[in-house]
Amino acid sequence: MTTTDEVAPAGDVDSGRADVRAALRRLGAVGAFGDDGEDPTTALLAAVRLVREVAAVSLATAFSAWSQRMVLEYLRAHPLPGGPTAALRTGEVTGATALAPAVADLAGTGSLPVTATRDGAGWRLSGTIGWTSNLFGDAVVVTPARTADEGRLVVLFRRTDDGVTPTEPFDLLGLNGTGTGGLHLDGVAVGADRVLTDDLAAFMGTCRPAMLLMQSALAVGLADAALTAVGTHLVPGAVLRPDAEALADRRDDVARRVEDLAGDRVGLAPGDLARLRLAAMDVAAEAVRLECSVAGGDGYRAGSDTARRVREAAFLPVQAPTVAQLRREITAAGTRQ
């Protein structure tokens, strides 16, 4: 796989013995993060395929590539003069998307933990970002913030800006090389040229298809890896072979739907993308369970690829939008119809 050559093994990135930065730079060097003149639809299909391909090798690396690609998607939809797009495309600077609280805020089930106070033509940010990834060096962070009059901004700042205090990296079940942690903000200055939009709902509506389709691709890539491993254990006539074949058919159906929507996002009904991502996660989870069933004791060893995929699968339901948030969205969509 050309996109992951010459980078740390998946197990090292998962455990935190190595991190994703070399892989992101490698992806940037081969043009995986696009270029300024790209067509948005063509670019999304390419991004979906990239995330799936990388996830079949390392979900940690694919997740960081997803974060990198989403920050670029934000800046494509809302360009900033002199913005950091070029450095993000090469992977020399990492992109951290801290939009998870926006999902809860717009659904009315939570509030934004970052506040924005007027400071001349710009703003001062205070509060806490509880969880985000790719927090390396001078990372570019995109976050929502609420104003005193209950407005909603989407702003960009850098991890090294004055007033930004990172936590220690979190000790996670897996994906430890993704630079995941929190940030405390104390009067962080954000000029008007770092405000992407003051309409959070419209922003999420624009960027949400790319977010959910690439998240679905993460799950499909994990299913690819698990089903490939299953194939190495099953002999002709094995009792679980029909299960594997049926699951591969389901994986193929989900992958086709993801690519179809990435290539043509028209005609989507409310809740369609949420249903698709849930279907992708279900296929991934079942594929990993099947791998565990056929791998035997070797798969139960903590350092095995099978055990790593168990940890990777456990991450998918907690990535925002979470399973609960997706199901709530589907229920709300049904109520509106």
JOLIN-V768188 format. One record per pair of residues at least 24 apart in sequence whose C-alpha atoms are under 8 Angstrom apart, sorted by the first residue. I is the first residue (numbers start at 1). J is the second residue. D is the distance in Angstrom with one decimal. If there is no record, write none. Layout:
<<I:J:D> <I:J:D>>
//
This chain:
<<3:27:5.7> <3:30:7.3> <3:54:7.4> <4:54:7.2> <10:57:6.7> <10:58:5.0> <10:60:7.6> <10:61:7.9> <11:303:7.4> <11:305:7.3> <11:308:7.0> <12:177:7.8> <13:60:6.8> <13:61:7.6> <13:175:6.6> <13:176:6.5> <13:177:4.7> <13:178:7.6> <14:58:7.9> <14:60:6.2> <14:174:5.2> <14:175:4.2> <14:176:5.2> <14:177:5.9> <14:308:7.3> <15:174:6.2> <15:175:6.6> <15:176:5.3> <15:177:6.7> <16:175:7.3> <16:176:4.5> <16:177:4.3> <16:178:8.0> <17:177:7.2> <18:177:5.8> <19:176:7.6> <19:177:3.9> <19:178:6.0> <19:179:7.3> <20:60:7.5> <20:61:5.7> <20:64:7.0> <20:177:5.9> <20:178:5.9> <21:91:7.5> <21:94:7.8> <23:61:6.9> <24:61:7.7> <24:64:7.8> <24:65:6.6> <24:90:7.9> <24:91:5.1> <24:92:7.8> <25:90:6.1> <25:91:4.3> <25:92:6.0> <26:91:7.6> <27:90:7.7> <27:91:7.2> <28:89:5.6> <28:90:4.0> <28:91:5.0> <29:90:5.9> <29:91:7.8> <31:89:7.5> <31:90:7.6> <32:89:7.9> <33:68:8.0> <33:69:6.4> <33:88:8.0> <33:89:5.1> <33:90:7.4> <34:89:6.7> <35:89:7.3> <41:262:6.8> <41:263:5.7> <41:264:7.1> <42:263:6.5> <44:210:6.7> <44:262:5.8> <44:263:7.2> <45:259:6.3> <45:262:5.0> <45:263:5.5> <47:214:7.2> <48:213:6.8> <48:214:5.1> <48:217:5.8> <48:258:7.9> <48:259:7.3> <48:262:7.3> <49:217:7.3> <49:259:7.9> <51:214:6.6> <51:217:6.0> <51:218:6.0> <51:221:7.4> <52:217:4.8> <52:218:5.4> <52:219:7.6> <52:220:6.2> <52:221:4.2> <52:222:7.7> <53:221:6.1> <54:221:7.2> <55:217:8.0> <55:218:5.6> <55:219:7.7> <55:220:8.0> <55:221:4.7> <55:222:5.6> <56:221:4.4> <56:222:5.1> <56:223:7.5> <56:224:5.8> <56:225:4.8> <57:222:8.0> <57:225:7.0> <59:175:7.5> <59:218:6.9> <59:221:8.0> <59:222:6.9> <59:312:6.3> <60:175:4.8> <60:176:7.8> <60:177:7.1> <60:178:6.3> <60:312:7.7> <61:178:7.3> <62:218:6.8> <63:178:7.9> <63:218:7.2> <64:133:7.2> <64:134:6.3> <64:178:6.2> <66:214:6.7> <66:215:7.6> <67:95:6.2> <67:96:6.0> <67:97:5.9> <67:133:7.6> <67:134:7.4> <68:94:6.3> <68:95:4.7> <68:96:6.8> <68:97:7.9> <68:134:7.9> <69:95:7.9> <70:97:7.0> <70:210:7.6> <70:211:6.7> <71:95:5.7> <71:96:6.8> <71:97:6.1> <71:142:7.0> <73:207:7.0> <73:210:7.9> <74:207:6.8> <75:196:7.6> <77:206:7.6> <77:207:7.8> <78:196:5.5> <78:197:7.2> <79:196:7.2> <80:193:6.4> <80:194:6.8> <80:195:7.9> <80:196:6.9> <81:193:6.8> <84:140:7.8> <93:137:7.7> <93:138:6.7> <93:139:5.8> <93:140:7.2> <94:134:5.8> <94:135:7.2> <94:136:6.6> <94:138:7.6> <94:139:4.9> <94:140:6.3> <95:134:6.1> <95:135:7.7> <95:139:5.7> <95:140:4.9> <95:141:6.1> <96:132:6.3> <96:133:5.6> <96:134:5.3> <96:135:6.4> <96:139:6.7> <96:140:5.9> <96:141:4.7> <96:142:6.5> <97:132:6.5> <97:133:7.3> <97:141:6.0> <97:142:5.3> <97:143:6.7> <98:129:7.1> <98:131:7.2> <98:132:5.5> <98:141:6.9> <98:142:5.8> <98:143:4.9> <98:144:7.5> <99:142:7.3> <99:143:5.5> <99:144:6.4> <100:320:5.5> <100:321:7.0> <101:144:7.7> <102:144:6.5> <102:200:7.7> <103:320:7.5> <103:321:6.6> <103:325:7.9> <104:325:7.8> <106:201:6.9> <112:144:7.1> <112:145:6.2> <112:146:6.3> <113:145:7.4> <114:144:7.1> <114:145:4.9> <114:146:6.5> <114:185:7.9> <115:145:5.1> <115:146:4.8> <115:147:5.8> <115:148:7.8> <116:145:5.8> <116:146:5.8> <116:147:5.0> <116:148:7.4> <117:147:6.2> <117:148:6.9> <121:191:6.8> <121:192:6.1> <122:189:7.4> <122:190:5.7> <122:191:4.3> <122:192:4.8> <123:189:6.0> <123:190:5.1> <123:191:6.3> <123:192:7.5> <124:187:4.9> <124:188:5.1> <124:189:4.7> <124:190:6.0> <125:185:6.3> <125:186:6.5> <125:187:5.0> <125:188:4.8> <125:189:6.6> <125:190:7.3> <126:184:7.6> <126:185:4.7> <126:186:4.6> <126:187:5.3> <126:188:6.7> <127:184:6.1> <127:185:5.2> <127:186:6.7> <128:182:7.4> <128:183:5.8> <128:184:4.7> <128:185:6.0> <129:182:5.5> <129:183:5.0> <129:184:6.4> <129:185:7.9> <130:181:7.3> <130:182:4.8> <130:183:6.6> <131:180:6.8> <131:181:5.5> <131:182:4.8> <131:183:7.7> <132:180:5.6> <132:181:5.8> <132:182:6.2> <133:178:5.9> <133:179:5.2> <133:180:4.0> <133:181:6.4> <134:178:5.6> <134:179:4.7> <134:180:6.3> <135:159:7.1> <135:178:7.9> <135:179:4.9> <135:180:6.3> <135:181:7.2> <136:179:6.2> <144:200:7.3> <151:198:7.2> <152:198:5.6> <152:199:6.1> <152:200:5.6> <153:195:7.1> <153:196:7.6> <153:197:5.8> <153:198:4.3> <153:199:6.4> <153:200:6.1> <154:195:6.1> <154:196:5.5> <154:197:5.4> <154:198:6.4> <154:199:7.7> <154:200:6.4> <155:190:7.5> <155:194:5.7> <155:195:4.5> <155:196:5.6> <155:197:7.4> <156:190:7.5> <156:194:5.3> <156:195:6.5> <156:196:7.3> <157:190:6.8> <157:194:7.1> <161:188:7.0> <162:188:6.1> <162:189:7.7> <163:187:5.9> <163:188:5.0> <164:188:6.6> <173:311:6.4> <174:308:7.4> <174:311:5.6> <174:312:6.5> <174:315:7.9> <175:312:7.3> <209:265:7.9> <209:273:7.2> <210:262:7.6> <212:273:6.5> <212:274:7.4> <212:277:6.6> <213:258:6.2> <213:261:7.9> <213:262:6.9> <213:273:7.3> <213:277:7.3> <215:277:7.0> <216:258:7.2> <216:276:7.2> <216:277:4.8> <216:278:8.0> <216:280:5.6> <216:281:7.2> <217:255:7.4> <217:258:7.3> <217:280:7.7> <219:280:5.6> <219:281:5.4> <219:283:7.7> <219:284:5.5> <219:313:7.9> <219:316:7.2> <220:251:6.7> <220:254:7.6> <220:255:6.5> <220:280:6.0> <220:281:7.7> <220:283:7.5> <220:284:6.3> <222:284:5.9> <222:309:7.3> <222:312:7.9> <222:313:7.6> <223:251:7.1> <223:283:6.5> <223:284:4.3> <223:285:7.6> <223:287:5.5> <223:288:7.0> <224:251:7.9> <226:284:7.8> <226:287:5.6> <226:288:5.4> <226:290:7.9> <226:291:5.9> <226:306:7.7> <226:309:7.4> <227:287:6.0> <227:288:7.8> <227:291:7.0> <229:291:6.6> <230:290:7.1> <230:291:5.1> <230:294:6.6> <230:295:7.5> <233:294:6.3> <233:295:6.7> <234:294:7.4> <244:287:7.9> <244:290:7.6> <247:283:7.0> <247:286:7.8> <247:287:7.1> <250:283:7.0> <251:280:7.5> <251:283:6.2> <254:279:7.1> <254:280:6.2> <270:330:7.5> <270:333:5.3> <271:329:6.3> <271:330:4.8> <271:333:5.7> <271:334:7.9> <272:330:7.9> <274:326:5.4> <274:327:7.5> <274:329:7.2> <274:330:6.7> <275:326:7.6> <275:330:7.2> <278:323:7.2> <278:326:7.6> <281:316:6.8> <281:317:7.3> <284:313:6.9> <285:313:6.0> <288:313:7.3>>
//
